[in-house]
Amino acid sequence: MGLTGQGNQSPTGVPVPPFDPELAVALAALDARSREPITPDNLAAVQERDATSRPRPTAEDLRAEGRFEVSEFQVPGPPDGPAVTLVSARPSGLAGRPLPLLYYVHGGGMVMGNAWSVLPRILREWALPLELAVISVEYRLAPQAQYPEPLEDCYAGLVWAAGHAAELGIDPDRIVIGGKSAGGGLAAALALLTRDRGGPVPLGQLLLCPMLDDRGTTFSSHQMTGLGVWDLTSNTTGWKALLGDRHGAADLPPYAAPARAADLSGLPPAFIEVGSAEIYRDEDVAYANAIWQAGGHAELHVWPGAYHGFDGLAPEAALTRAARETRTRWLHRLLTAPAAPR
C-alpha cells in the first residue's frame, strides 16, 4: 500500500488528506510485507504469520512484577458454542472495594489478534491511573468462525463477568465496553445486542476507529485506496471472512454491522475516534451523528492526518500522545460522574 499520502492524491488520483508528518515517517519505516493488502488468497498465510509473530504475554508477564493481579477464566460460551476465555487483570493492592471494569475486545480485522497482546498498554495507560479492572475477551476469529459466533462469544463473556461481579471485585453498574478497529465494531454491536436482549447495561462504549460498515460504499473507503496499512481490499476481505454469503446483503442485521442500525436510541454514552486519513472516517463520523440524531450521547474525535492504527505504529508521536490523553480523560469523566437514574 502507499506510504504517506503526502502528495495529496491516492493512487487512483483522488485528493486525500495528508498524513501527519510524524506518522508518515513511522509508516514509511514499515517493510513491504506489513503494507501488503489482505486478500482471500493470502489470508491464511497472514493469519499464520500473525499467530506466530503477534505478542502473547503470559499471565506472569502481565503481572509486571506484582503490579497487577491477573487471572484467566474459561466461562460458558454461547448456546452450542465452546467455552470463552477471559483474561482478567486489575491493579494490585486494591482489594476490598469493587472497581469499574473495562470489558475490552481486541482488533485485527475480524481475522487476527488475541486477547493477551492488547493488555500491557491498556494496563499501563488506563488500569493503573484510573484504578480500573480490565477483562479482555478471546473471541473466535473469521473465517473459521462467522457471524454471529464472534459476537456471541463477546456477549457470553460480558454476561458472565456481570453475573460474577462480586467474585471478580468489580462494580456491575460501572462496566465500560470497548475495542479498537474490529474490536470497536464488535463493541458497538455488543452495545446494541445487550440493549435489545435486556442484558448487562454498560456505563459507556469506547469505540476506537471502529469497523462498522460491511458495504464499503463510503467516500473515505474509496478515497484511501492503496494508502496506509488497512484499505478497502483488506477491509472487504475481513468482512467477507466474517459474513460469507451474507456480505452486503440488504437484510443484514445491525449486530453484524452496526452501521446498518436503524435505531441507535437507548445506548450508553459513546467515545468515537478515527483518523482523517483512514478508511473508517466517514462511517465512524456517520455513526456518531446517528447517535446524536437518536437523542444519544457521543463524543467524536477525528485526528487530523491520522491513518488506521497510527497510535501503535507511532506511539511517541505528538498526535498519539494527544489521542491517549483524550481517551483517558473521557474514561475518567465517565467513571467519576454521578450515577444517572436508570
Secondary structure, DSSP 8 states (H G I E B T S, - for coil): -BS--TTSB-TTS-B-----HHHHHHHHTS-HHHH----TTTHHHHHHHHHHHS----HHHHHTTTTEEEEEEEE--STTS--EEEEEEEETT-TTS-EEEEEEE--STTTS--TTTTHHHHIIIIIHHHT-EEEEEE---TTTS-TTHHHHHHHHHHHHHHHTHHHHTEEEEEEEEEEETHHHHHHHHHHHHHHHHT----SEEEEES----SS--SHHHHHTTTBSS--HHHHHHHHHHHHGGGTT-TT--TTT-GGG-S--TT---EEEEEETTSTTHHHHHHHHHHHHHTT--EEEEEETT--TTHHHH-TTSHHHHHHHHHHHHHHHHHHHS-----
